[in-house]
Amino acid sequence: MDPGAVFKAYDIRGRTDTGQLDEKLYELVGSALVELLAAPRIAVGRDCRPSSPLFFEALVRGITGAGSDVFDIGEVPTDAVYYFSGARGVPGAMITASHNPPGYNGLKLCRAGAVPIGAETGLATIREKVESGAKQIAEEPGSVTTVDVVDDYVRHLLDTTGSEEIGRLRVAVDGGNGMAGVAVERVFARIDAELEGLYLEPDGTFPNHPADPLVPENLADLTALVARGGFDLGVAFDGDADRAFFLDDEAKPLSGSTVTSLIARSLLADYPGAAVVHNLITSRAVPEIVTEAGGIPVRTRVGHSFIKQVMADTDAVFGGEHSGHYYFRDNFRADSGMMAMLVLMRVLSESGQPMSQLRKEVERYAASGEINFEVDDQAAAMAEVEADFPDAEIDHLDGLTVDLGGSWLNLRPSNTEPLLRLNVEAGSSERVAELVARVRRNLQGQ
């Protein structure tokens, strides 16, 4: 095991095929989690990866060995763990590597009420305990109770999204052989919309394509299906289904900023004056639209533990990220790809317009999308880029943000991979291309 390599800012993530993650680490994490929280019961879910059953058993050994009971909620989407944590008032643990390939796994942790555990809120303490190798051994070990959570989870999704307002839409859904397939057919069975499914059978080897819809080629099959016509919306989920990505009726992808703007505008009609959280690399259109809709935009750094904390601090009704994470106050402030899908379907039904037209109301700027760079010395590379913009407004909330007035860029290290991620936005695609080329020249010198 290699704790130094796998403990990230807001989760645990690493390779199973190189020994970064192993059963010993999961058992130690389970014990440390009990010691951190002093919780009598902890809910544990897992995804469908080949390594997940063994890691589940190891995590449970650690938890029960330290004296706490386990609710085994089985193979479920990550947001089902958040739902159970919020509804039952117990901490949760989800064994998953989200969108990463089959040779990866990880852990997402939360306190009771789906409150996230990140590096600054307990994950660093768990890491220290894991690195020490010490385990708690209780006089009376805990027990394991199996709970079927999916029906209650589906009911919660429908009850909190205004699903009765969803009309007779035709929706194509690519489950990516991930955890969305556990619930999506049950969701559509209870609404008026029609489902056309691709790869809904969970299979942790991801035989059809990687479960990462942020990569355009992984959307190829869904794009081809929607492009044949007759669909109102296309939806693709990542491996653990906490993120959703969308295509309009013309099979063109919607950015996370477009989805955030549409959902925020709708929710602010129900909750006037509420705060809406957005990370610093969503489009400038997001805070503009939130303000125009009578809400209060709140800017934060990237990452679910940070977003959820700011939502709690501001009582925000909604939060959105460029990467397809969407957070809802009525979902214990947790992110849910399935809930985002349902709210967007309601927005589409209520508008009476095709998505290809509706999106134009909130898309105001040209953007690069996220561009990844492999750089040996990330700090030096960011310093080089900053020095190239001496007259710009600079901030370091998350990496490097360069504000040039009519355009901006952000360059930040990935929390899960050895990459620098660049996002650029401007008033024209030509200006975006110019800024991307300028940053690229700086980075190629590193």
C-alpha positions in Angstrom: 0.0 0.0 0.0 1.1 3.6 -0.6 -0.9 6.1 1.5 1.1 9.0 0.2 0.0 8.3 -3.3 -3.6 7.6 -2.8 -4.9 10.2 -0.2 -6.2 13.1 -2.3 -7.8 16.4 -1.3 -11.3 15.0 -1.0 -11.1 11.3 -1.5 -8.8 8.2 -1.7 -7.9 7.1 -5.2 -5.2 4.9 -6.7 -4.2 1.8 -8.6 -4.9 -1.7 -7.6 -2.6 -3.3 -10.2 0.5 -1.7 -8.8 -0.2 -2.2 -5.1 -1.0 1.4 -4.3 -4.3 0.2 -2.9 -4.7 -3.1 -1.1 -6.8 -4.9 1.5 -4.6 -3.8 4.3 -5.1 -0.1 3.5 -8.9 -0.5 3.4 -8.9 -2.3 6.8 -6.8 0.4 8.4 -9.1 3.1 6.9 -12.1 1.3 8.3 -10.5 1.3 11.8 -9.4 4.9 11.5 -12.8 6.0 10.4 -14.4 4.5 13.5 -11.8 6.2 15.7 -12.3 9.6 14.0 -16.1 9.5 14.2 -16.9 7.4 17.2 -19.9 6.3 15.2 -21.9 3.2 16.3 -23.0 2.5 12.7 -21.5 3.2 9.2 -23.1 2.6 5.8 -20.9 1.1 3.1 -21.6 0.9 -0.6 -19.4 -0.1 -3.5 -19.3 0.0 -7.3 -19.0 -2.9 -9.7 -15.2 -3.0 -10.2 -13.5 -6.4 -9.9 -11.5 -5.3 -6.8 -14.5 -3.8 -5.0 -15.8 -7.0 -3.2 -12.4 -7.7 -1.6 -11.9 -4.1 -0.6 -15.5 -4.1 0.8 -14.7 -7.1 3.0 -11.5 -5.4 4.2 -13.1 -2.1 5.0 -15.9 -3.9 6.9 -13.3 -5.9 8.9 -11.7 -2.6 9.9 -15.0 -1.0 10.9 -16.5 -4.0 12.8 -13.1 -4.9 14.3 -13.1 -1.4 15.8 -16.5 -2.0 17.3 -19.0 -0.3 14.9 -21.8 -1.9 13.0 -22.1 -1.8 9.2 -25.1 -1.2 7.0 -24.1 -3.1 3.8 -26.1 -1.3 1.1 -24.5 -3.2 -1.8 -23.6 -2.1 -5.3 -25.2 1.3 -5.7 -24.5 4.8 -7.2 -22.4 7.0 -4.9 -25.3 9.3 -4.4 -27.3 6.5 -2.9 -24.7 6.3 -0.1 -25.2 10.1 0.4 -28.9 9.6 0.4 -28.7 6.8 3.0 -26.3 8.8 5.1 -28.6 11.9 5.1 -31.8 10.0 5.6 -30.5 7.7 8.3 -28.1 10.1 10.0 -25.1 7.7 9.7 -21.6 8.2 8.2 -21.1 6.6 4.8 -18.3 5.1 2.8 -18.4 4.4 -1.0 -15.8 2.1 -2.6 -15.2 3.5 -6.1 -12.8 5.1 -8.4 -15.5 7.0 -10.2 -14.5 7.5 -13.9 -11.0 5.9 -13.7 -10.1 2.6 -15.5 -10.8 -0.8 -14.0 -7.3 -1.0 -12.5 -8.2 1.8 -10.1 -10.3 2.0 -7.0 -10.8 4.3 -4.1 -13.0 5.6 -1.3 -15.4 8.5 -0.8 -16.2 9.2 2.8 -18.8 11.3 4.6 -20.0 12.0 8.1 -23.6 11.6 9.2 -25.9 13.7 7.1 -23.7 13.3 4.0 -21.2 15.9 5.3 -18.0 15.3 3.3 -14.7 14.2 4.7 -11.9 15.9 2.9 -8.3 16.6 3.7 -9.1 19.5 6.0 -12.1 17.8 7.6 -10.7 14.4 8.7 -9.1 12.7 5.7 -5.6 13.9 6.8 -6.2 12.4 10.2 -7.3 9.1 8.7 -4.1 9.1 6.6 -2.0 9.6 9.7 -3.6 6.7 11.4 -3.2 4.5 8.3 0.5 5.4 8.0 1.0 4.4 11.7 -0.4 1.0 10.9 -2.3 0.9 14.2 -5.8 -0.6 14.4 -8.5 -0.3 17.0 -9.5 -3.6 18.4 -12.9 -3.6 20.2 -13.8 -6.0 22.9 -17.1 -6.5 21.1 -16.9 -6.5 17.3 -19.6 -4.9 15.3 -22.2 -6.6 13.1 -23.2 -6.4 9.4 -26.8 -5.8 8.3 -27.7 -5.9 4.6 -30.1 -3.1 3.5 -31.7 -2.7 0.1 -31.7 1.1 -0.4 -32.5 1.5 -4.1 -36.3 1.8 -3.9 -36.1 4.4 -1.2 -33.3 6.2 -3.1 -35.4 6.3 -6.3 -38.4 7.6 -4.3 -36.3 10.3 -2.8 -35.0 11.4 -6.3 -38.5 11.6 -7.6 -40.0 13.4 -4.6 -37.4 16.1 -4.5 -37.2 17.1 -8.2 -40.8 17.9 -9.2 -40.8 14.8 -11.4 -44.5 15.0 -11.8 -43.9 18.0 -14.1 -41.8 15.9 -16.5 -43.6 15.4 -19.8 -43.4 12.8 -22.5 -39.8 13.3 -23.4 -37.7 10.7 -25.2 -34.4 10.3 -23.5 -31.3 8.3 -24.4 -29.1 7.2 -21.5 -25.6 5.7 -21.6 -24.9 4.1 -18.3 -21.3 3.3 -19.2 -21.7 -0.1 -17.6 -21.4 1.7 -14.3 -23.7 2.2 -11.3 -26.4 4.2 -13.0 -27.9 1.0 -14.4 -28.9 0.0 -10.8 -31.5 2.7 -10.7 -32.2 4.4 -14.0 -34.8 2.0 -15.3 -36.7 2.2 -12.0 -36.7 6.0 -12.3 -38.1 6.0 -15.8 -40.8 3.4 -14.8 -42.3 6.1 -12.6 -42.3 9.1 -14.9 -43.9 9.9 -18.3 -40.6 10.1 -20.2 -39.4 7.2 -22.4 -36.0 5.6 -21.8 -33.7 4.3 -24.5 -30.7 2.7 -22.7 -27.1 2.0 -23.7 -24.8 -0.1 -21.5 -27.0 -0.2 -18.4 -25.7 -3.5 -17.1 -23.1 -2.8 -14.4 -19.7 -4.3 -15.4 -16.6 -3.0 -13.7 -14.4 -4.0 -16.6 -16.2 -1.3 -18.7 -16.3 -3.4 -21.9 -17.9 -0.9 -24.2 -16.0 2.3 -23.4 -14.4 3.9 -20.3 -16.9 5.3 -17.9 -15.6 8.9 -18.3 -18.1 11.0 -20.3 -15.8 14.0 -20.0 -13.7 12.4 -22.8 -15.5 13.1 -26.1 -14.7 9.8 -27.7 -16.6 8.0 -24.8 -19.7 9.8 -25.9 -19.5 8.4 -29.5 -22.2 5.8 -29.1 -24.6 8.1 -27.3 -24.0 10.8 -29.8 -24.7 8.5 -32.7 -27.9 7.3 -31.1 -29.2 10.8 -30.4 -28.1 12.0 -33.9 -30.5 9.5 -35.5 -33.3 11.8 -34.3 -36.4 11.7 -32.2 -34.7 12.3 -28.8 -35.2 15.3 -26.6 -32.1 14.7 -24.5 -29.1 12.4 -24.2 -27.5 11.6 -20.8 -24.2 9.9 -20.0 -23.2 8.9 -16.5 -19.7 8.3 -15.1 -18.8 5.0 -13.3 -20.3 5.7 -9.9 -23.2 7.9 -11.4 -22.6 10.9 -9.2 -21.9 12.9 -12.4 -24.1 13.3 -15.5 -23.3 14.7 -18.9 -25.9 15.9 -21.4 -26.5 16.1 -25.2 -29.2 18.3 -26.7 -31.7 17.1 -29.3 -29.1 17.8 -32.0 -26.6 15.5 -30.3 -24.4 18.5 -29.2 -22.9 18.4 -25.7 -24.0 20.8 -23.0 -21.3 22.2 -20.9 -21.4 22.0 -17.1 -21.9 25.8 -17.1 -24.9 25.5 -19.3 -26.5 22.9 -17.2 -25.6 24.8 -14.0 -27.2 27.9 -15.4 -30.4 26.2 -16.5 -30.9 24.4 -13.2 -30.0 27.4 -11.1 -32.5 29.6 -13.0 -35.2 27.1 -12.4 -34.5 26.5 -8.7 -34.3 30.3 -8.1 -37.9 30.6 -9.4 -38.9 28.3 -6.5 -36.4 29.8 -4.0 -36.0 33.5 -4.8 -33.0 35.2 -3.2 -31.2 31.9 -2.5 -27.5 31.4 -2.9 -26.1 29.3 -5.7 -22.5 28.0 -5.5 -20.3 27.6 -8.6 -16.7 26.7 -8.9 -14.2 29.2 -10.2 -13.9 27.6 -13.7 -17.5 27.7 -14.6 -18.5 30.3 -17.2 -18.9 33.9 -16.2 -22.4 33.4 -17.5 -23.3 31.4 -14.4 -23.0 34.2 -11.8 -24.5 36.6 -14.3 -27.6 34.4 -14.7 -27.9 33.7 -11.0 -27.9 37.4 -10.3 -30.4 38.1 -13.1 -32.7 35.4 -11.6 -32.6 37.1 -8.2 -30.0 34.8 -6.6 -26.7 35.2 -4.9 -23.7 33.7 -6.8 -21.0 32.3 -4.5 -17.6 31.4 -6.1 -15.5 28.5 -4.7 -12.7 26.2 -5.5 -13.1 22.9 -7.4 -14.0 19.7 -5.5 -17.1 18.2 -3.8 -15.9 18.6 -0.2 -15.3 22.3 -0.8 -18.6 22.9 -2.6 -20.6 21.1 0.0 -19.0 23.1 2.9 -19.7 26.4 1.1 -23.3 25.3 0.5 -23.7 24.6 4.2 -22.1 28.0 5.1 -24.4 29.9 2.7 -27.5 27.7 2.8 -27.2 27.5 -1.0 -30.1 25.9 -2.8 -27.8 24.5 -5.6 -24.2 24.1 -6.6 -22.7 23.3 -10.0 -19.3 22.4 -11.3 -17.9 22.4 -14.9 -17.1 18.6 -14.5 -20.7 17.4 -14.3 -21.1 17.5 -10.5 -24.4 19.1 -9.4 -25.3 19.5 -5.8 -28.8 20.1 -4.3 -29.8 21.4 -0.9 -32.8 19.0 -0.9 -30.3 16.1 -1.4 -28.4 16.8 1.8 -26.2 19.2 -0.3 -24.8 16.1 -2.0 -24.1 15.7 -5.7 -26.3 13.5 -7.8 -26.2 12.8 -11.5 -29.6 11.2 -11.5 -31.2 14.2 -9.7 -29.5 16.6 -12.2 -31.0 14.6 -15.0 -34.5 14.8 -13.5 -34.4 18.5 -12.8 -33.1 19.2 -16.3 -35.9 17.1 -17.8 -38.4 19.1 -15.8 -36.8 22.4 -17.0 -37.0 21.1 -20.6 -40.7 20.0 -20.2 -41.7 23.3 -18.6 -40.0 25.4 -21.3 -41.8 23.9 -24.3 -38.6 24.5 -26.3 -36.1 22.0 -27.6 -32.9 22.0 -25.7 -31.0 23.2 -28.8 -32.9 26.4 -28.5 -33.2 26.6 -24.7 -29.4 26.5 -24.2 -28.9 29.7 -26.3 -30.5 31.7 -23.5 -27.6 30.9 -21.1 -24.6 30.5 -23.4 -22.8 33.8 -23.7 -19.1 33.2 -24.1 -16.6 31.0 -26.0 -14.6 28.5 -24.0 -11.7 26.1 -24.5 -13.1 23.2 -22.4 -10.6 21.6 -20.1 -7.2 21.0 -21.6 -4.7 18.7 -19.8 -0.9 19.2 -19.8 1.7 16.8 -18.4 4.3 18.9 -16.7 7.2 17.8 -14.6 7.3 20.8 -12.2 3.8 22.1 -11.8 4.7 24.9 -9.5 7.4 26.2 -11.8 5.1 25.9 -14.8 2.3 27.9 -13.1 4.8 30.6 -12.0 6.0 30.9 -15.7 2.5 31.4 -16.9 1.7 34.0 -14.2 4.8 35.9 -15.0 3.6 36.2 -18.7 0.6 38.2 -17.6 2.1 41.0 -15.4 -0.8 43.4 -15.9 -3.7 40.9 -15.2 -5.7 40.5 -12.0 -4.4 37.3 -10.4 -5.8 35.1 -7.7 -4.8 31.7 -6.3 -8.1 30.4 -4.8 -7.5 27.2 -6.8 -4.3 27.0 -8.8 -3.8 30.2 -10.9 -6.6 32.4 -12.2 -5.6 35.2 -14.7 -8.4 37.8 -15.2 -7.9 39.9 -18.3 -11.2 41.8 -18.1 -12.9 40.5 -21.2 -11.3 37.0 -20.9 -9.8 34.8 -18.2 -7.9 31.5 -17.7 -7.4 29.1 -14.9 -4.5 26.7 -14.6 -4.6 24.2 -11.7 -3.1 20.9 -10.7 -5.4 17.8 -10.9 -6.4 16.3 -7.6 -6.4 12.8 -9.0 -3.8 12.7 -11.8 -0.3 14.2 -12.5 -1.6 16.9 -14.8 -2.2 20.6 -15.1 -5.7 21.5 -16.2 -6.3 24.6 -18.3 -9.6 26.4 -18.8 -10.0 29.6 -20.9 -13.0 31.7 -21.6 -13.4 34.8 -23.8 -15.8 36.7 -25.9 -14.7 34.9 -29.1 -13.3 31.6 -30.1 -10.3 33.4 -31.7 -9.4 35.0 -28.4 -9.7 31.7 -26.7 -7.4 30.1 -29.2 -4.9 32.9 -28.8 -4.8 32.5 -25.0 -4.5 28.7 -25.2 -1.6 29.0 -27.5 0.1 31.5 -25.3 -0.2 29.2 -22.2 0.9 26.2 -24.3 4.1 28.0 -25.3 4.9 28.7 -21.6 4.2 25.1 -20.6 6.3 23.6 -23.4 9.3 25.4 -22.0 9.0 23.5 -18.7 
